[in-house]
Amino acid sequence: MEMTGEFHIPASRERVWEALNDPEILKQCIPGCETIEKVSPTEFTAKVVAKVGPVRASFGGKVNLSDLDPPKGYTISGEGSGGVAGFAKGSAKVDLDEEGAHTTLLKYAVQAHVGGKLAQIGSRLIDATSRKMAADFFERFAGAVAPAPAAEPAPQAAPTPAEPAPEPAEPSPEAAKPKDLRLPPVLWVTGLAAIVGAMLYFFTGRRVTR
Amino acid sequence: MATIGTAVKRREDFRFLTGQGNYTDDINRPRQLYAYILRSPHAHARINGIDISAAARAPGVAAIYTGKDMMADGVGGLPCGWQVHSKDGSPMAEPPHPPLAADRARHVGDPVAVVIAETLEEAREAADLVNVDYAEEPAVADPVEALKPGAPQLFAEAPGNLCYDWHLGDPAAVDAALTAAARVVKLDLVNNRLVPNAMEPRAAIGEYDRATGDYTLFTTSQNPHVIRLLMGAFVLHIPESKLRVVAPDVGGGFGSKIYHYAEEAIVTWAAGKLRRPVKWTAERSESFMSDAHGRDHVTHVELGLDQQAKFVALKVSTIANMGGYLSTFAPCIPTYLYGTLLAGTYTTPVIYVETKAVFTNTVPVDAYRGAGRPEATFLLERIVDLAADEIGMDPAELRRRNFIPTDAYPYQTPVALQYDSGDYGTTLEKALQAADYAGFEARRRDALAHGKLRGIGIATYIEACGLAPSAVVGSLGARAGLYESAAIRVHPTGSVSVLTGSHSHGQGHETTFAQLVADRLGIPAESVEIVHGDTDKIPYGMGTYGSRSLAVGGSAIVKAMDKVVAKGRKIAAHLLEAAEADVEFEDGKFTVAGTDRSKTLGEVALTAYVPHNYPEDLEPGLDETAFYDPKNFTFPSGAHIAEVEIDAETGRTSVVRFTASDDFGRIINPMIVEGQVHGGLAQGIGQALLEGCVYDKETGQLLTGSYNDYAMPRADDLPSFSLSTNTTLCTHNPLGVKGCGEAGAIGAPAAITNALVDALKPLGVHHVDMPATPEKLWRLIQQHRHPLAAD
């Protein structure tokens, strides 16, 4: 399965950046996300309880980062296991473009494979389902990072607590490291949204976890 | 009661049609547990470990077992029932096949663990908590790719993924004849992989009796005694005396329920461990990835013809997919049930065939309706049609020229078989006439006026059925005999139980066998009960497949009846105070020849069980058992003619006429025979037009794993069939019968494909691989109309 898309996010690139590093925001945006953990600078795990109608299922996801080129692009590889339903894995290339002071264009290209029952029962249905899941995620995400009515100050306020340093222009090689830590969720979220979406479809009517 | 040859209605249909059949899943045992089989989602993966701790704590779980648990308990691997040798004399690679994969999963659907719980829902829920640590490895699904250097390897025991490299015939003689031939026609073709799709999914219940130590397995099998032998002796080491296998009503098999499957061993073993019955029923999606598939050949064929269009030599090279493990009879399908059929109905004097059998990361492949013979017929009838096309001869005429003549029997083919009887010319003429072959070109023109490409295609076939003479198959590598047994139990009041080792899973044995017995013993069919499918009731049995039930099982029944009559004659002679030699048996009565003094079978039976006035030295009772081992295969044959119309704009095919003329030997019940032919044709047309099992070439994922993607034929895909028979009797069994179960699936794929190619011939198309889906045909039409268009 291959899927590409882009979203305009009404926030500065820095704000997007920060939000994607904020586990709380991610939890809000990924439907059913219970935990996100950083296992190492390039590895994350998450647990998502996904629900469609009466069907609930628990997925474990694992994500690795590569081809880091902040702030232009990254490749993220992910794997999600849905137990007896099979697995989904894929990679996504993500680009963040600064369109203006308060708009960021996020472009993604996902390649995914599914296996086991997921592949068996509905390879052909994965595209549509994944697309919808990705759209849902970014809609929530855009809402979460968009400036509140008392707009302007927010993005500026955000960086203050921690480290506003790397914001301007070219990051030094050293500065890139902490960035690496932050970017993964972008890709991971995109990939996982697609993966979870794909899996959800197949659970419908099959297993009801309560 | 003369009932042979009568279209008696099937007595079993009442219970089937009113929902009163007793299938394995209908059976529930007290204190029964439910098994859920956890299967590999990967086509090829190392299993680094299986963590069951969370699952074991889940509600209702009684036990979770892995391959290591079974291995530690001494459970053996699933055995293979046929050993094929390679060209160099070495035996085939026969790697282990554990019921639960222990260290490596080799296809999507390979079982890796079983979760057993109080309810099926609890077992399923807990299975989700089993954590299998897989290390995925590269996979190969295509048999041609699997043979290439550098392909992912499945087994250390099978270098290059090669199971065997077998051949039959004289390659030098064939090469010489092809060199000298006036013309050599060549073709590359694929015989598409099929999923069997029996209406009833597989199911199994294992049970253990603590008081006696006896095991019982209820299972969806075509041959319960074979399962008892294989599972008892090789897998679970349970003596036959302690193991009962019951195969009750079974809803279709088509070969896929011959084999001993892992789940049977798992539930039986687990029942012993847990001291409680354990039940498993396949979900439909499990059937797709665990029932043995069929066909999957890639073949190159060359046919040599002389100036008079006589076939002078045939050379065939095939790569056959075995899947991830060897299924029970897999090795013999693309060899002894395939290569030996390549003479077909023709006098081709020299034939050479070689088959490379290959392991791939796919579900195991084994016999499926026709088993080897559809593959042989497809390639033979395609190359014959292509030859007719190349030399510009009517394909019917080319076949006539090469038929084995009726005065040539017994006819020894160059590929080991000896045909006992047949009349292919007359059969073909009957079919041509019924199909109005002569009037076809007018119909083609009419169709074209409506935008339809119409074609007609002929296929003749021969099959080797009535499997099989034990000594012959033994010399070819079978690890079993293929005789059949029957017992005729005449009860004191004259009703009769027939215990047969054949197994009915749709064939209508309860009706046909009752007709046979009623006819011979001269009693009403209602007095005859057919008993099958239970190793505790039936003396022994090899089951039903290869169109063998009537030819072999029916012959055993005849032999047992002969014994009943012989003993009855002794008893009657005593009662009638006549010499035994003077007593005749006819219409259910023992009569002293030339007199009106007689005793009915019932009177004789009562005397046998109440032997107050009885011959000295004769045992009481009237209960006889016989085993029948056939002297040869039987050779049903036929000519099938398909007529199709392709919509040039959409590529959709309509089968507008289908005519079959078959020689099945003597027919007991013509209605049941027609039903068998209808079913076979539906499956054959399904293979030709609709059905194709597809694996992702890179990942080995099963892409056609549901009815969303795997198209089965439906009533509106089929025309009303025109059927007829042209009978020659089998010369070596007591009934003169040949078998009819597989014919439709054997003849139809080639007839349909030949018709499609005939329809597309005006565009310059010379071959179409199956399944000829609308998309495939549409692309072909586009390419040939506009050579640069389409991809």
Interface residues (C-beta under 8 A of the other chain):
Chain A: A57 S58 G83 V84 G86 F87 H113 V114 G115 G116 K117 L118 A119 Q120 I121 G122 S123 R124 R207 T209
Chain B: Y36 L38 R39 S40 P41 H42 A43 V108 R124 E125 A127 D128 L129 V130 S285 F288 M289 D696 T699 Q701 L702 L703 G705 S706 N708 D709
